[in-house]
């Protein structure tokens, strides 16, 4: 071949660096998943405080909270406190490892086995025994009696707290976009 030779050299160190950061970000999504997981856990805890599911509809109240100060699913606070996130590779799990977490999420029947316990009673003016509010039989006129409760099924209504809603999906997309913006500074689409 005779004639002229044209050689074009492009200094692409910036592009190479950007591709390296993109490759690194694509391979290691752990920071992004941790951030998303933390947001999702906090939103689920907010649902407990509000007493609503992901659709914004209030959970069916437990009998003990009707007319009381307690909130449904927050008696001891253990279920809400147990919410956590776990990142393994490119997977994110948000949930609880408590044995009873699933029954509250999905609802269903639970079997209460027969049991005995001492219950405080007080005699009224007619001589009949009535449940007493005082505990452990220390109050005047309170008697402790052993009571047997029969085995029975109890229905627990679903009170979903883990499902994703539109706000969660938007938060996930925003977190991913911010993550990419940190990795690839410059204009984003």
N, C-alpha and C positions, 0 to 999 in steps of 0.2 A: 504494500500500500504506500503510495506516495502522496505527498501533499501536506496539508496542515494538520496539526493535531490540536484539539481543543480539550482542555482539562478544566473542570470546574470543581472546586473544593468548597464544601459547605461546612462552616464551623457549627456543628450541631451539638455542642457540649450541653447547652441549655436544654435542648429537646431530649438528649440522652439522659440527662439528670431527671427531667420530668417523667420520662418513661420508667426510669429506675424507681422513682418514688411511687408511681402508679402501680408498678409490678409489686413493690413491697406492700403497698396498701391493699392491693387485691389479694395478696397471699396471707397477710396478717390482718384479719378483720377483728381481732380480739378487742382492741380499744373501742372500736365502734360498737361491738356487741355489748361490752360492759356499760357503755354510756346509754345505749338503748335499754338494756336490762334495768339499770338504775332508775330511769324515767318510768318504765312500766311498773316497777315495784312501787314507786312513790304514788303513781296514779291509782294502783289497786288499793293502797292504804287510804287514799282519799275517798275511794268508793266506800270503804268501811266507815269512815267518819260521816259520810253523807247518807249511808244506808241505801245506796242505789246500785243497780247493775250497770253494765256498759251502755244500755239503752236509755239510761236516765230514769227508769221506772223504779220506784221504791220497792225494796224487798218485802215479801210478806213478813209481818212482825211476829216475833216469838211471843208466846202467851205471857211470859214474865215481863216483857217490856211494854205491853199495852197499858197505858196510863202510868207508867213508871218513868224513871230517869234513864234507865239503861237503853242502849241501842242494840238492835238486832246484830248478831255475830260479834258483838263486843261485850263480853261478860268479864272475862279475865284479860282479854286483849292478846291471848296467846296465838290465835289464828292469824290475826293481823300482823303481829310481831314476827311470826314464822315465815312470812312472805320473803322470798329471796330470789336471786337470779344466779344461774350457773352458766358459765361459758366453757364449752369444750370444743376445741377446734373451731369450726365455722358454724356451730350450733349454739343457740341461746335457749335456756329453759327458765321460765318464771313460774314459781309455784310455791307450795308448802309441802313439807314432809310429814306433817301431822296426820295421824291415822284418820281423823274425822274431816279433813279438808275436802275430800272428794264428795262426801254426802251433802255438804253445803253448796258446792258448785253445781252438782247435777241433781240433787234431791233423791228421794227414794225412801224405802222402808228400812227401819232398823229394828232389830229384835232386842228388847230389854229382857234379860233373864230375871227370874224370880229372885227376890232378895229380901232380907229383913234389916230393919233399922229401928232405932229408938226414936220415938216422936214425942214431942212435948204436948201435953193436954192440960186443960184447966176445966174444972167443974164450974158450970154456970149456976145461977140462982135456982134452977130447977133440978140440979144435980146431974145434968147430962155432961158428958165429956165433950169438949170442943178443942180444936187445934189451938195451941197457945203460941203467941209470938215470941215469948221469952225462950231463950235457948238453954239447953242442958239441965233443965229442971231446977235451977237455982232460985228462981223467983217464987214468991209465996203462992202456994196453992197450985203449983205446976207439978204434974206427975209425968214421968217418963214411962211409956209403954212400948213394948216390942210390937212392931207392925210388920206383917208380911205382904209384900207387893207381888202380885202374880206376874208371870211371864206375859209379855204383850208386844205387839208390833206398833211402832209409832211411825207415822209418815212425816218426813222432813221435806218441806217444799224446796225446790231449787232456788238458790240465791246466788246466781252467777257473779263472780267477781274477777275471773281471769280472762274472759273473752276480750278480743280486740274490738274497738269501735273506730269510727272515722277519725276522731282526734288522735287516737293512738297511731293509726296508719300515717297521718300527716306528720306526727312527731318523729316517726321512724324515717320517713322520707327526708325530713328536714335534717335529722342527725346524720344521715348518709351524705346529704349534699354538703353539710358543714365539714364532715370528715374528708370528703374529696377536695374541698376548697383548701383545707389545711395541707393536704398532701400535694395538690397541684395548684399553687397560687396563680392567680391571674383570672381573667374573665371566665365565668361559667355560663353555660347556656341557660 
